Amino acid sequence: MVDAGDSELRGRIPVEVKGDSRTGIASAVASMERSFGRGVVATRTHFEVRGNVVLVPMAVLLAGLTERTERRLSTL
């Protein structure tokens, strides 16, 4: 188990990818809350908040990511 106050986790949010299975999502949410106290579960179509865990469709999650300049090929 990881302490949510751990300095390595500050500013980071754990993400787990699941399909739309109710049992898979419920298991991921419970595990995320137990281990980290918060997080994001990427699904195929679900968009909702369950406690401190947000369910987000994968397409929405990916659309919200920004490019990190240190990983841009043109800088290598």
PQR file with spaces between the fields and no chain letter, atoms N, CA, C, O and H, PARSE charges and radii, in Angstrom:
ATOM       1  N    MET     1       0.839   -1.175    0.000 -0.4000 1.5000
ATOM       2  CA   MET     1       0.000    0.000    0.000 -0.0000 2.0000
ATOM       3  C    MET     1       0.887    1.242    0.000  0.5500 1.7000
ATOM       4  O    MET     1       1.919    1.285    0.668 -0.5500 1.4000
ATOM       5  N    VAL     2       0.464    2.251   -0.761 -0.4000 1.5000
ATOM       6  CA   VAL     2       1.237    3.472   -0.905 -0.0000 2.0000
ATOM       7  C    VAL     2       0.574    4.584   -0.101  0.5500 1.7000
ATOM       8  O    VAL     2      -0.646    4.746   -0.155 -0.5500 1.4000
ATOM       9  H    VAL     2      -0.375    2.216   -1.304  0.4000 1.0000
ATOM      10  N    ASP     3       1.357    5.341    0.633 -0.4000 1.5000
ATOM      11  CA   ASP     3       0.848    6.479    1.388 -0.0000 2.0000
ATOM      12  C    ASP     3       0.541    7.604    0.405  0.5500 1.7000
ATOM      13  O    ASP     3       1.424    8.048   -0.328 -0.5500 1.4000
ATOM      14  H    ASP     3       2.347    5.210    0.676  0.4000 1.0000
ATOM      15  N    ALA     4      -0.713    8.068    0.390 -0.4000 1.5000
ATOM      16  CA   ALA     4      -1.121    9.121   -0.547 -0.0000 2.0000
ATOM      17  C    ALA     4      -0.375   10.426   -0.291  0.5500 1.7000
ATOM      18  O    ALA     4      -0.338   11.289   -1.168 -0.5500 1.4000
ATOM      19  H    ALA     4      -1.430    7.707    0.986  0.4000 1.0000
ATOM      20  N    GLY     5       0.218   10.592    0.888 -0.4000 1.5000
ATOM      21  CA   GLY     5       0.978   11.791    1.185 -0.0000 2.0000
ATOM      22  C    GLY     5       2.439   11.673    0.789  0.5500 1.7000
ATOM      23  O    GLY     5       3.206   12.616    0.984 -0.5500 1.4000
ATOM      24  H    GLY     5       0.188    9.891    1.601  0.4000 1.0000
ATOM      25  N    ASP     6       2.839   10.537    0.237 -0.4000 1.5000
ATOM      26  CA   ASP     6       4.210   10.297   -0.183 -0.0000 2.0000
ATOM      27  C    ASP     6       4.652   11.385   -1.162  0.5500 1.7000
ATOM      28  O    ASP     6       3.910   11.725   -2.084 -0.5500 1.4000
ATOM      29  H    ASP     6       2.216    9.771    0.079  0.4000 1.0000
ATOM      30  N    SER     7       5.845   11.929   -0.972 -0.4000 1.5000
ATOM      31  CA   SER     7       6.320   13.033   -1.807 -0.0000 2.0000
ATOM      32  C    SER     7       6.429   12.655   -3.278  0.5500 1.7000
ATOM      33  O    SER     7       6.323   13.527   -4.140 -0.5500 1.4000
ATOM      34  H    SER     7       6.448   11.653   -0.223  0.4000 1.0000
ATOM      35  N    GLU     8       6.637   11.382   -3.588 -0.4000 1.5000
ATOM      36  CA   GLU     8       6.724   10.962   -4.984 -0.0000 2.0000
ATOM      37  C    GLU     8       5.371   11.035   -5.681  0.5500 1.7000
ATOM      38  O    GLU     8       5.324   11.140   -6.907 -0.5500 1.4000
ATOM      39  H    GLU     8       6.723   10.673   -2.888  0.4000 1.0000
ATOM      40  N    LEU     9       4.267   10.982   -4.932 -0.4000 1.5000
ATOM      41  CA   LEU     9       2.938   11.006   -5.535 -0.0000 2.0000
ATOM      42  C    LEU     9       2.345   12.397   -5.640  0.5500 1.7000
ATOM      43  O    LEU     9       1.334   12.574   -6.319 -0.5500 1.4000
ATOM      44  H    LEU     9       4.305   10.897   -3.937  0.4000 1.0000
ATOM      45  N    ARG    10       2.924   13.371   -5.006 -0.4000 1.5000
ATOM      46  CA   ARG    10       2.366   14.722   -5.064 -0.0000 2.0000
ATOM      47  C    ARG    10       2.364   15.220   -6.500  0.5500 1.7000
ATOM      48  O    ARG    10       3.369   15.139   -7.206 -0.5500 1.4000
ATOM      49  H    ARG    10       3.745   13.228   -4.454  0.4000 1.0000
ATOM      50  N    GLY    11       1.224   15.732   -6.914 -0.4000 1.5000
ATOM      51  CA   GLY    11       1.101   16.244   -8.273 -0.0000 2.0000
ATOM      52  C    GLY    11       0.842   15.169   -9.309  0.5500 1.7000
ATOM      53  O    GLY    11       0.640   15.481  -10.482 -0.5500 1.4000
ATOM      54  H    GLY    11       0.408   15.798   -6.340  0.4000 1.0000
ATOM      55  N    ARG    12       0.843   13.929   -8.905 -0.4000 1.5000
ATOM      56  CA   ARG    12       0.569   12.828   -9.828 -0.0000 2.0000
ATOM      57  C    ARG    12      -0.772   12.209   -9.487  0.5500 1.7000
ATOM      58  O    ARG    12      -1.167   12.159   -8.322 -0.5500 1.4000
ATOM      59  H    ARG    12       1.006   13.676   -7.952  0.4000 1.0000
ATOM      60  N    ILE    13      -1.464   11.741  -10.503 -0.4000 1.5000
ATOM      61  CA   ILE    13      -2.748   11.075  -10.302 -0.0000 2.0000
ATOM      62  C    ILE    13      -2.669    9.711  -10.965  0.5500 1.7000
ATOM      63  O    ILE    13      -2.371    9.622  -12.155 -0.5500 1.4000
ATOM      64  H    ILE    13      -1.144   11.781  -11.450  0.4000 1.0000
ATOM      65  N    PRO    14      -2.933    8.637  -10.209 -0.5600 1.5000
ATOM      66  CA   PRO    14      -2.883    7.303  -10.794  0.2800 2.0000
ATOM      67  C    PRO    14      -4.022    7.086  -11.790  0.5500 1.7000
ATOM      68  O    PRO    14      -5.141    7.554  -11.577 -0.5500 1.4000
ATOM      69  N    VAL    15      -3.729    6.374  -12.879 -0.4000 1.5000
ATOM      70  CA   VAL    15      -4.714    6.085  -13.925 -0.0000 2.0000
ATOM      71  C    VAL    15      -4.725    4.592  -14.180  0.5500 1.7000
ATOM      72  O    VAL    15      -3.674    3.958  -14.280 -0.5500 1.4000
ATOM      73  H    VAL    15      -2.821    5.994  -13.052  0.4000 1.0000
ATOM      74  N    GLU    16      -5.928    4.032  -14.284 -0.4000 1.5000
ATOM      75  CA   GLU    16      -6.077    2.617  -14.633 -0.0000 2.0000
ATOM      76  C    GLU    16      -7.030    2.530  -15.812  0.5500 1.7000
ATOM      77  O    GLU    16      -8.040    3.232  -15.849 -0.5500 1.4000
ATOM      78  H    GLU    16      -6.782    4.547  -14.203  0.4000 1.0000
ATOM      79  N    VAL    17      -6.716    1.677  -16.771 -0.4000 1.5000
ATOM      80  CA   VAL    17      -7.535    1.526  -17.969 -0.0000 2.0000
ATOM      81  C    VAL    17      -8.386    0.274  -17.847  0.5500 1.7000
ATOM      82  O    VAL    17      -7.878   -0.813  -17.570 -0.5500 1.4000
ATOM      83  H    VAL    17      -5.896    1.106  -16.741  0.4000 1.0000
ATOM      84  N    LYS    18      -9.696    0.439  -18.057 -0.4000 1.5000
ATOM      85  CA   LYS    18     -10.653   -0.672  -18.003 -0.0000 2.0000
ATOM      86  C    LYS    18     -11.600   -0.549  -19.176  0.5500 1.7000
ATOM      87  O    LYS    18     -11.653    0.490  -19.834 -0.5500 1.4000
ATOM      88  H    LYS    18     -10.109    1.322  -18.282  0.4000 1.0000
ATOM      89  N    GLY    19     -12.341   -1.599  -19.438 -0.4000 1.5000
ATOM      90  CA   GLY    19     -13.404   -1.544  -20.445 -0.0000 2.0000
ATOM      91  C    GLY    19     -14.649   -0.980  -19.791  0.5500 1.7000
ATOM      92  O    GLY    19     -14.553   -0.078  -18.958 -0.5500 1.4000
ATOM      93  H    GLY    19     -12.298   -2.443  -18.904  0.4000 1.0000
ATOM      94  N    ASP    20     -15.814   -1.492  -20.151 -0.4000 1.5000
ATOM      95  CA   ASP    20     -17.058   -1.028  -19.553 -0.0000 2.0000
ATOM      96  C    ASP    20     -17.703   -2.069  -18.651  0.5500 1.7000
ATOM      97  O    ASP    20     -18.871   -1.922  -18.290 -0.5500 1.4000
ATOM      98  H    ASP    20     -15.892   -2.225  -20.827  0.4000 1.0000
ATOM      99  N    SER    21     -16.982   -3.108  -18.280 -0.4000 1.5000
ATOM     100  CA   SER    21     -17.506   -4.139  -17.384 -0.0000 2.0000
ATOM     101  C    SER    21     -17.772   -3.540  -16.005  0.5500 1.7000
ATOM     102  O    SER    21     -16.890   -2.913  -15.419 -0.5500 1.4000
ATOM     103  H    SER    21     -16.034   -3.227  -18.573  0.4000 1.0000
ATOM     104  N    ARG    22     -18.985   -3.733  -15.487 -0.4000 1.5000
ATOM     105  CA   ARG    22     -19.333   -3.183  -14.164 -0.0000 2.0000
ATOM     106  C    ARG    22     -18.419   -3.712  -13.078  0.5500 1.7000
ATOM     107  O    ARG    22     -17.971   -2.954  -12.218 -0.5500 1.4000
ATOM     108  H    ARG    22     -19.701   -4.242  -15.964  0.4000 1.0000
ATOM     109  N    THR    23     -18.137   -5.008  -13.108 -0.4000 1.5000
ATOM     110  CA   THR    23     -17.279   -5.582  -12.065 -0.0000 2.0000
ATOM     111  C    THR    23     -15.842   -5.087  -12.195  0.5500 1.7000
ATOM     112  O    THR    23     -15.188   -4.838  -11.182 -0.5500 1.4000
ATOM     113  H    THR    23     -18.501   -5.624  -13.806  0.4000 1.0000
ATOM     114  N    GLY    24     -15.344   -4.941  -13.404 -0.4000 1.5000
ATOM     115  CA   GLY    24     -13.989   -4.436  -13.620 -0.0000 2.0000
ATOM     116  C    GLY    24     -13.847   -3.007  -13.142  0.5500 1.7000
ATOM     117  O    GLY    24     -12.852   -2.654  -12.509 -0.5500 1.4000
ATOM     118  H    GLY    24     -15.875   -5.144  -14.226  0.4000 1.0000
ATOM     119  N    ILE    25     -14.843   -2.181  -13.443 -0.4000 1.5000
ATOM     120  CA   ILE    25     -14.810   -0.783  -13.021 -0.0000 2.0000
ATOM     121  C    ILE    25     -14.912   -0.692  -11.508  0.5500 1.7000
ATOM     122  O    ILE    25     -14.151    0.047  -10.883 -0.5500 1.4000
ATOM     123  H    ILE    25     -15.652   -2.468  -13.957  0.4000 1.0000
ATOM     124  N    ALA    26     -15.844   -1.435  -10.902 -0.4000 1.5000
ATOM     125  CA   ALA    26     -16.016   -1.405   -9.446 -0.0000 2.0000
ATOM     126  C    ALA    26     -14.745   -1.850   -8.741  0.5500 1.7000
ATOM     127  O    ALA    26     -14.359   -1.263   -7.729 -0.5500 1.4000
ATOM     128  H    ALA    26     -16.462   -2.035  -11.409  0.4000 1.0000
ATOM     129  N    SER    27     -14.096   -2.873   -9.260 -0.4000 1.5000
ATOM     130  CA   SER    27     -12.853   -3.368   -8.688 -0.0000 2.0000
ATOM     131  C    SER    27     -11.741   -2.325   -8.798  0.5500 1.7000
ATOM     132  O    SER    27     -10.977   -2.119   -7.855 -0.5500 1.4000
ATOM     133  H    SER    27     -14.410   -3.349  -10.081  0.4000 1.0000
ATOM     134  N    ALA    28     -11.658   -1.677   -9.946 -0.4000 1.5000
ATOM     135  CA   ALA    28     -10.635   -0.651  -10.161 -0.0000 2.0000
ATOM     136  C    ALA    28     -10.855    0.540   -9.239  0.5500 1.7000
ATOM     137  O    ALA    28      -9.897    1.079   -8.685 -0.5500 1.4000
ATOM     138  H    ALA    28     -12.279   -1.844  -10.712  0.4000 1.0000
ATOM     139  N    VAL    29     -12.105    0.955   -9.070 -0.4000 1.5000
ATOM     140  CA   VAL    29     -12.415    2.090   -8.193 -0.0000 2.0000
ATOM     141  C    VAL    29     -12.050    1.752   -6.753  0.5500 1.7000
ATOM     142  O    VAL    29     -11.415    2.556   -6.070 -0.5500 1.4000
ATOM     143  H    VAL    29     -12.883    0.517   -9.520  0.4000 1.0000
ATOM     144  N    ALA    30     -12.445    0.572   -6.287 -0.4000 1.5000
ATOM     145  CA   ALA    30     -12.136    0.165   -4.912 -0.0000 2.0000
ATOM     146  C    ALA    30     -10.625    0.088   -4.687  0.5500 1.7000
ATOM     147  O    ALA    30     -10.125    0.555   -3.664 -0.5500 1.4000
ATOM     148  H    ALA    30     -12.961   -0.081   -6.842  0.4000 1.0000
ATOM     149  N    SER    31      -9.909   -0.491   -5.627 -0.4000 1.5000
ATOM     150  CA   SER    31      -8.459   -0.623   -5.519 -0.0000 2.0000
ATOM     151  C    SER    31      -7.777    0.740   -5.520  0.5500 1.7000
ATOM     152  O    SER    31      -6.847    0.980   -4.751 -0.5500 1.4000
ATOM     153  H    SER    31     -10.315   -0.871   -6.458  0.4000 1.0000
ATOM     154  N    MET    32      -8.248    1.631   -6.392 -0.4000 1.5000
ATOM     155  CA   MET    32      -7.678    2.979   -6.506 -0.0000 2.0000
ATOM     156  C    MET    32      -7.871    3.754   -5.204  0.5500 1.7000
ATOM     157  O    MET    32      -6.939    4.393   -4.717 -0.5500 1.4000
ATOM     158  H    MET    32      -9.004    1.436   -7.017  0.4000 1.0000
ATOM     159  N    GLU    33      -9.082    3.698   -4.639 -0.4000 1.5000
ATOM     160  CA   GLU    33      -9.346    4.415   -3.390 -0.0000 2.0000
ATOM     161  C    GLU    33      -8.543    3.827   -2.236  0.5500 1.7000
ATOM     162  O    GLU    33      -8.021    4.563   -1.399 -0.5500 1.4000
ATOM     163  H    GLU    33      -9.840    3.178   -5.035  0.4000 1.0000
ATOM     164  N    ARG    34      -8.447    2.519   -2.191 -0.4000 1.5000
ATOM     165  CA   ARG    34      -7.717    1.848   -1.110 -0.0000 2.0000
ATOM     166  C    ARG    34      -6.216    2.144   -1.192  0.5500 1.7000
ATOM     167  O    ARG    34      -5.583    2.412   -0.170 -0.5500 1.4000
ATOM     168  H    ARG    34      -8.872    1.920   -2.870  0.4000 1.0000
ATOM     169  N    SER    35      -5.655    2.099   -2.373 -0.4000 1.5000
ATOM     170  CA   SER    35      -4.209    2.245   -2.538 -0.0000 2.0000
ATOM     171  C    SER    35      -3.736    3.694   -2.595  0.5500 1.7000
ATOM     172  O    SER    35      -2.690    4.029   -2.040 -0.5500 1.4000
ATOM     173  H    SER    35      -6.169    1.881   -3.203  0.4000 1.0000
ATOM     174  N    PHE    36      -4.504    4.554   -3.266 -0.4000 1.5000
ATOM     175  CA   PHE    36      -4.036    5.915   -3.516 -0.0000 2.0000
ATOM     176  C    PHE    36      -4.941    7.009   -2.952  0.5500 1.7000
ATOM     177  O    PHE    36      -4.515    8.155   -2.806 -0.5500 1.4000
ATOM     178  H    PHE    36      -5.354    4.281   -3.717  0.4000 1.0000
ATOM     179  N    GLY    37      -6.187    6.657   -2.637 -0.4000 1.5000
ATOM     180  CA   GLY    37      -7.130    7.646   -2.123 -0.0000 2.0000
ATOM     181  C    GLY    37      -7.810    8.472   -3.195  0.5500 1.7000
ATOM     182  O    GLY    37      -8.737    9.225   -2.898 -0.5500 1.4000
ATOM     183  H    GLY    37      -6.533    5.726   -2.755  0.4000 1.0000
ATOM     184  N    ARG    38      -7.365    8.344   -4.442 -0.4000 1.5000
ATOM     185  CA   ARG    38      -7.930    9.089   -5.568 -0.0000 2.0000
ATOM     186  C    ARG    38      -7.433    8.475   -6.864  0.5500 1.7000
ATOM     187  O    ARG    38      -6.567    7.600   -6.846 -0.5500 1.4000
ATOM     188  H    ARG    38      -6.612    7.732   -4.684  0.4000 1.0000
ATOM     189  N    GLY    39      -7.969    8.920   -7.973 -0.4000 1.5000
ATOM     190  CA   GLY    39      -7.461    8.433   -9.243 -0.0000 2.0000
ATOM     191  C    GLY    39      -8.434    8.621  -10.382  0.5500 1.7000
ATOM     192  O    GLY    39      -9.511    9.198  -10.228 -0.5500 1.4000
ATOM     193  H    GLY    39      -8.673    9.630   -7.987  0.4000 1.0000
ATOM     194  N    VAL    40      -8.021    8.117  -11.532 -0.4000 1.5000
ATOM     195  CA   VAL    40      -8.819    8.168  -12.754 -0.0000 2.0000
ATOM     196  C    VAL    40      -8.887    6.761  -13.316  0.5500 1.7000
ATOM     197  O    VAL    40      -7.870    6.077  -13.430 -0.5500 1.4000
ATOM     198  H    VAL    40      -7.146    7.649  -11.657  0.4000 1.0000
ATOM     199  N    VAL    41     -10.102    6.330  -13.671 -0.4000 1.5000
ATOM     200  CA   VAL    41     -10.277    5.056  -14.360 -0.0000 2.0000
ATOM     201  C    VAL    41     -10.742    5.393  -15.770  0.5500 1.7000
ATOM     202  O    VAL    41     -11.817    5.961  -15.959 -0.5500 1.4000
ATOM     203  H    VAL    41     -10.928    6.886  -13.579  0.4000 1.0000
ATOM     204  N    ALA    42      -9.935    5.043  -16.745 -0.4000 1.5000
ATOM     205  CA   ALA    42     -10.273    5.281  -18.153 -0.0000 2.0000
ATOM     206  C    ALA    42     -11.117    4.111  -18.641  0.5500 1.7000
ATOM     207  O    ALA    42     -10.712    2.954  -18.527 -0.5500 1.4000
ATOM     208  H    ALA    42      -9.061    4.582  -16.592  0.4000 1.0000
ATOM     209  N    THR    43     -12.308    4.423  -19.192 -0.4000 1.5000
ATOM     210  CA   THR    43     -13.245    3.410  -19.664 -0.0000 2.0000
ATOM     211  C    THR    43     -13.523    3.629  -21.142  0.5500 1.7000
ATOM     212  O    THR    43     -12.953    4.523  -21.767 -0.5500 1.4000
ATOM     213  H    THR    43     -12.636    5.363  -19.285  0.4000 1.0000
ATOM     214  N    ARG    44     -14.401    2.807  -21.690 -0.4000 1.5000
ATOM     215  CA   ARG    44     -14.791    3.025  -23.095 -0.0000 2.0000
ATOM     216  C    ARG    44     -15.797    4.156  -23.216  0.5500 1.7000
ATOM     217  O    ARG    44     -15.667    5.005  -24.097 -0.5500 1.4000
ATOM     218  H    ARG    44     -14.865    2.081  -21.182  0.4000 1.0000
ATOM     219  N    THR    45     -16.823    4.181  -22.323 -0.4000 1.5000
ATOM     220  CA   THR    45     -17.905    5.152  -22.501 -0.0000 2.0000
ATOM     221  C    THR    45     -18.367    5.847  -21.225  0.5500 1.7000
ATOM     222  O    THR    45     -19.089    6.840  -21.312 -0.5500 1.4000
ATOM     223  H    THR    45     -16.928    3.491  -21.608  0.4000 1.0000
ATOM     224  N    HIS    46     -17.981    5.367  -20.043 -0.4000 1.5000
ATOM     225  CA   HIS    46     -18.508    5.925  -18.791 -0.0000 2.0000
ATOM     226  C    HIS    46     -17.840    7.240  -18.422  0.5500 1.7000
ATOM     227  O    HIS    46     -16.628    7.411  -18.558 -0.5500 1.4000
ATOM     228  H    HIS    46     -17.395    4.560  -19.972  0.4000 1.0000
ATOM     229  N    PHE    47     -18.687    8.179  -17.942 -0.4000 1.5000
ATOM     230  CA   PHE    47     -18.206    9.477  -17.492 -0.0000 2.0000
ATOM     231  C    PHE    47     -18.943    9.805  -16.204  0.5500 1.7000
ATOM     232  O    PHE    47     -20.089   10.251  -16.250 -0.5500 1.4000
ATOM     233  H    PHE    47     -19.671    8.040  -17.832  0.4000 1.0000
ATOM     234  N    GLU    48     -18.303    9.593  -15.047 -0.4000 1.5000
ATOM     235  CA   GLU    48     -18.939    9.865  -13.763 -0.0000 2.0000
ATOM     236  C    GLU    48     -17.892    9.972  -12.659  0.5500 1.7000
ATOM     237  O    GLU    48     -16.720    9.651  -12.858 -0.5500 1.4000
ATOM     238  H    GLU    48     -17.372    9.230  -15.010  0.4000 1.0000
ATOM     239  N    VAL    49     -18.338   10.427  -11.504 -0.4000 1.5000
ATOM     240  CA   VAL    49     -17.464   10.548  -10.338 -0.0000 2.0000
ATOM     241  C    VAL    49     -17.954    9.584   -9.278  0.5500 1.7000
ATOM     242  O    VAL    49     -19.142    9.560   -8.955 -0.5500 1.4000
ATOM     243  H    VAL    49     -19.289   10.688  -11.343  0.4000 1.0000
ATOM     244  N    ARG    50     -17.039    8.784   -8.731 -0.4000 1.5000
ATOM     245  CA   ARG    50     -17.350    7.853   -7.647 -0.0000 2.0000
ATOM     246  C    ARG    50     -16.385    8.138   -6.504  0.5500 1.7000
ATOM     247  O    ARG    50     -15.264    7.631   -6.483 -0.5500 1.4000
ATOM     248  H    ARG    50     -16.075    8.804   -8.994  0.4000 1.0000
ATOM     249  N    GLY    51     -16.829    8.945   -5.568 -0.4000 1.5000
ATOM     250  CA   GLY    51     -15.954    9.337   -4.461 -0.0000 2.0000
ATOM     251  C    GLY    51     -14.819   10.203   -4.978  0.5500 1.7000
ATOM     252  O    GLY    51     -15.053   11.250   -5.581 -0.5500 1.4000
ATOM     253  H    GLY    51     -17.740    9.357   -5.585  0.4000 1.0000
ATOM     254  N    ASN    52     -13.586    9.765   -4.740 -0.4000 1.5000
ATOM     255  CA   ASN    52     -12.404   10.494   -5.214 -0.0000 2.0000
ATOM     256  C    ASN    52     -11.834    9.914   -6.499  0.5500 1.7000
ATOM     257  O    ASN    52     -10.707   10.227   -6.883 -0.5500 1.4000
ATOM     258  H    ASN    52     -13.396    8.914   -4.250  0.4000 1.0000
ATOM     259  N    VAL    53     -12.614    9.068   -7.163 -0.4000 1.5000
ATOM     260  CA   VAL    53     -12.177    8.455   -8.419 -0.0000 2.0000
ATOM     261  C    VAL    53     -13.111    8.908   -9.537  0.5500 1.7000
ATOM     262  O    VAL    53     -14.334    8.855   -9.406 -0.5500 1.4000
ATOM     263  H    VAL    53     -13.530    8.814   -6.851  0.4000 1.0000
ATOM     264  N    VAL    54     -12.513    9.349  -10.631 -0.4000 1.5000
ATOM     265  CA   VAL    54     -13.281    9.820  -11.777 -0.0000 2.0000
ATOM     266  C    VAL    54     -13.211    8.767  -12.882  0.5500 1.7000
ATOM     267  O    VAL    54     -12.136    8.265  -13.209 -0.5500 1.4000
ATOM     268  H    VAL    54     -11.520    9.392  -10.738  0.4000 1.0000
ATOM     269  N    LEU    55     -14.373    8.440  -13.452 -0.4000 1.5000
ATOM     270  CA   LEU    55     -14.430    7.556  -14.619 -0.0000 2.0000
ATOM     271  C    LEU    55     -14.515    8.454  -15.847  0.5500 1.7000
ATOM     272  O    LEU    55     -15.387    9.319  -15.931 -0.5500 1.4000
ATOM     273  H    LEU    55     -15.247    8.848  -13.186  0.4000 1.0000
ATOM     274  N    VAL    56     -13.607    8.245  -16.800 -0.4000 1.5000
ATOM     275  CA   VAL    56     -13.522    9.094  -17.986 -0.0000 2.0000
ATOM     276  C    VAL    56     -13.359    8.203  -19.211  0.5500 1.7000
ATOM     277  O    VAL    56     -12.562    7.266  -19.189 -0.5500 1.4000
ATOM     278  H    VAL    56     -12.899    7.543  -16.732  0.4000 1.0000
ATOM     279  N    PRO    57     -14.106    8.484  -20.285 -0.5600 1.5000
ATOM     280  CA   PRO    57     -13.860    7.745  -21.526  0.2800 2.0000
ATOM     281  C    PRO    57     -12.425    7.964  -22.011  0.5500 1.7000
ATOM     282  O    PRO    57     -11.896    9.073  -21.926 -0.5500 1.4000
ATOM     283  N    MET    58     -11.810    6.915  -22.511 -0.4000 1.5000
ATOM     284  CA   MET    58     -10.420    6.976  -22.951 -0.0000 2.0000
ATOM     285  C    MET    58     -10.193    8.095  -23.970  0.5500 1.7000
ATOM     286  O    MET    58      -9.171    8.780  -23.917 -0.5500 1.4000
ATOM     287  H    MET    58     -12.239    6.014  -22.580  0.4000 1.0000
ATOM     288  N    ALA    59     -11.134    8.285  -24.892 -0.4000 1.5000
ATOM     289  CA   ALA    59     -10.977    9.327  -25.911 -0.0000 2.0000
ATOM     290  C    ALA    59     -10.904   10.711  -25.276  0.5500 1.7000
ATOM     291  O    ALA    59     -10.144   11.563  -25.736 -0.5500 1.4000
ATOM     292  H    ALA    59     -11.964    7.729  -24.934  0.4000 1.0000
ATOM     293  N    VAL    60     -11.680   10.940  -24.231 -0.4000 1.5000
ATOM     294  CA   VAL    60     -11.664   12.237  -23.535 -0.0000 2.0000
ATOM     295  C    VAL    60     -10.335   12.417  -22.806  0.5500 1.7000
ATOM     296  O    VAL    60      -9.741   13.495  -22.841 -0.5500 1.4000
ATOM     297  H    VAL    60     -12.297   10.247  -23.857  0.4000 1.0000
ATOM     298  N    LEU    61      -9.871   11.355  -22.145 -0.4000 1.5000
ATOM     299  CA   LEU    61      -8.594   11.424  -21.437 -0.0000 2.0000
ATOM     300  C    LEU    61      -7.452   11.742  -22.399  0.5500 1.7000
ATOM     301  O    LEU    61      -6.634   12.619  -22.122 -0.5500 1.4000
ATOM     302  H    LEU    61     -10.353   10.479  -22.116  0.4000 1.0000
ATOM     303  N    LEU    62      -7.395   11.047  -23.505 -0.4000 1.5000
ATOM     304  CA   LEU    62      -6.321   11.271  -24.477 -0.0000 2.0000
ATOM     305  C    LEU    62      -6.404   12.655  -25.111  0.5500 1.7000
ATOM     306  O    LEU    62      -5.374   13.276  -25.373 -0.5500 1.4000
ATOM     307  H    LEU    62      -8.060   10.335  -23.730  0.4000 1.0000
ATOM     308  N    ALA    63      -7.615   13.145  -25.358 -0.4000 1.5000
ATOM     309  CA   ALA    63      -7.779   14.472  -25.956 -0.0000 2.0000
ATOM     310  C    ALA    63      -7.293   15.567  -25.010  0.5500 1.7000
ATOM     311  O    ALA    63      -6.884   16.638  -25.458 -0.5500 1.4000
ATOM     312  H    ALA    63      -8.452   12.640  -25.145  0.4000 1.0000
ATOM     313  N    GLY    64      -7.336   15.302  -23.708 -0.4000 1.5000
ATOM     314  CA   GLY    64      -6.924   16.299  -22.735 -0.0000 2.0000
ATOM     315  C    GLY    64      -5.441   16.330  -22.441  0.5500 1.7000
ATOM     316  O    GLY    64      -4.971   17.236  -21.752 -0.5500 1.4000
ATOM     317  H    GLY    64      -7.668   14.432  -23.344  0.4000 1.0000
ATOM     318  N    LEU    65      -4.695   15.368  -22.943 -0.4000 1.5000
ATOM     319  CA   LEU    65      -3.256   15.334  -22.695 -0.0000 2.0000
ATOM     320  C    LEU    65      -2.543   16.365  -23.563  0.5500 1.7000
ATOM     321  O    LEU    65      -2.905   16.578  -24.720 -0.5500 1.4000
ATOM     322  H    LEU    65      -5.077   14.632  -23.502  0.4000 1.0000
ATOM     323  N    THR    66      -1.541   16.990  -22.996 -0.4000 1.5000
ATOM     324  CA   THR    66      -0.736   17.933  -23.764 -0.0000 2.0000
ATOM     325  C    THR    66       0.608   17.290  -24.075  0.5500 1.7000
ATOM     326  O    THR    66       1.044   16.373  -23.378 -0.5500 1.4000
ATOM     327  H    THR    66      -1.247   16.817  -22.056  0.4000 1.0000
ATOM     328  N    GLU    67       1.247   17.766  -25.101 -0.4000 1.5000
ATOM     329  CA   GLU    67       2.551   17.241  -25.486 -0.0000 2.0000
ATOM     330  C    GLU    67       3.614   17.731  -24.507  0.5500 1.7000
ATOM     331  O    GLU    67       3.659   18.914  -24.169 -0.5500 1.4000
ATOM     332  H    GLU    67       0.893   18.511  -25.667  0.4000 1.0000
ATOM     333  N    ARG    68       4.457   16.825  -24.063 -0.4000 1.5000
ATOM     334  CA   ARG    68       5.569   17.198  -23.182 -0.0000 2.0000
ATOM     335  C    ARG    68       6.762   17.528  -24.055  0.5500 1.7000
ATOM     336  O    ARG    68       7.220   16.695  -24.837 -0.5500 1.4000
ATOM     337  H    ARG    68       4.420   15.865  -24.338  0.4000 1.0000
ATOM     338  N    THR    69       7.260   18.733  -23.923 -0.4000 1.5000
ATOM     339  CA   THR    69       8.339   19.188  -24.812 -0.0000 2.0000
ATOM     340  C    THR    69       9.587   18.339  -24.696  0.5500 1.7000
ATOM     341  O    THR    69      10.317   18.196  -25.677 -0.5500 1.4000
ATOM     342  H    THR    69       6.888   19.411  -23.288  0.4000 1.0000
ATOM     343  N    GLU    70       9.862   17.765  -23.520 -0.4000 1.5000
ATOM     344  CA   GLU    70      11.075   16.954  -23.389 -0.0000 2.0000
ATOM     345  C    GLU    70      10.979   15.631  -24.144  0.5500 1.7000
ATOM     346  O    GLU    70      11.985   14.942  -24.317 -0.5500 1.4000
ATOM     347  H    GLU    70       9.269   17.881  -22.723  0.4000 1.0000
ATOM     348  N    ARG    71       9.761   15.266  -24.601 -0.4000 1.5000
ATOM     349  CA   ARG    71       9.606   14.026  -25.365 -0.0000 2.0000
ATOM     350  C    ARG    71       9.359   14.280  -26.842  0.5500 1.7000
ATOM     351  O    ARG    71       9.122   13.332  -27.591 -0.5500 1.4000
ATOM     352  H    ARG    71       8.944   15.826  -24.460  0.4000 1.0000
ATOM     353  N    ARG    72       9.405   15.501  -27.272 -0.4000 1.5000
ATOM     354  CA   ARG    72       9.173   15.822  -28.658 -0.0000 2.0000
ATOM     355  C    ARG    72      10.357   15.356  -29.495  0.5500 1.7000
ATOM     356  O    ARG    72      11.503   15.638  -29.145 -0.5500 1.4000
ATOM     357  H    ARG    72       9.597   16.271  -26.663  0.4000 1.0000
ATOM     358  N    LEU    73      10.104   14.649  -30.593 -0.4000 1.5000
ATOM     359  CA   LEU    73      11.172   14.121  -31.436 -0.0000 2.0000
ATOM     360  C    LEU    73      12.082   15.213  -31.980  0.5500 1.7000
ATOM     361  O    LEU    73      13.282   14.999  -32.154 -0.5500 1.4000
ATOM     362  H    LEU    73       9.173   14.420  -30.877  0.4000 1.0000
ATOM     363  N    SER    74      11.510   16.386  -32.250 -0.4000 1.5000
ATOM     364  CA   SER    74      12.317   17.454  -32.850 -0.0000 2.0000
ATOM     365  C    SER    74      13.386   17.977  -31.901  0.5500 1.7000
ATOM     366  O    SER    74      14.304   18.671  -32.339 -0.5500 1.4000
ATOM     367  H    SER    74      10.536   16.560  -32.109  0.4000 1.0000
ATOM     368  N    THR    75      13.290   17.660  -30.594 -0.4000 1.5000
ATOM     369  CA   THR    75      14.282   18.147  -29.640 -0.0000 2.0000
ATOM     370  C    THR    75      15.376   17.122  -29.391  0.5500 1.7000
ATOM     371  O    THR    75      16.319   17.401  -28.651 -0.5500 1.4000
ATOM     372  H    THR    75      12.544   17.097  -30.238  0.4000 1.0000
ATOM     373  N    LEU    76      15.273   15.951  -29.987 -0.4000 1.5000
ATOM     374  CA   LEU    76      16.277   14.911  -29.743 -0.0000 2.0000
ATOM     375  C    LEU    76      17.485   15.066  -30.619  0.5500 1.7000
ATOM     376  O    LEU    76      18.418   14.267  -30.531 -0.5500 1.4000
ATOM     377  H    LEU    76      14.507   15.725  -30.589  0.4000 1.0000
